[in-house]
Amino acid sequence: MRNKHDYVHVIFPLTQDESGYPSVGSERLWAKRLEDHTYEIDNIPFFVQGISSGDIITAEEKDGALFFEEVKKHSGNSTLRVSIFGDDDIKQKLVRELRNMLSNLGCETEVSHTPNLLSVEVPITTSLKVVIDYLKKGAEEGKWDYEEATLRQ
């Protein structure tokens, strides 16, 4: 459980593409307060590009909220996103299957409030190639599509 004094939300403004993706204008990520204006990201982004769990960032307070400024140190972790296809029952089954497999490979995952989007943290200690090969196979089979949001290995 996060101690409210040690953890904060940092807002990352997002730019939508011509198709309207992402559907939100910003994403809030949990971060652990380290020192003045410096924080460690503590969850896996769903939309932010170039940020992974464990990255050390700076943020500035504006109007009572913290806004991302820059990355001070990369964690070495990679972030992938997976969009699951099918009806609700199929999506739930595939999410369970995918989360179990990724966990066995050493990855952490988070599921969005819509059950078809999964964010994946690939730690620096886990083979990114093995994870991507697995995701490619599922994409070729029509189970999901995936996006390489932050690659660091």
Secondary structure, 3 states (H helix, E strand, C coil): CCCCCCEEEEEEECCCCCCCCCCCCEEEEEEEEEECCEEEECCCCCCCCCCCCCCEEEEEEECCEEEEEEEEECCCCEEEEEEECCCHHHHHHHHHHHHHHHHHCCCEEEECCCCCEEEEEECCCCCHHHHHHHHHHHHHCCCEEEEEEECCC
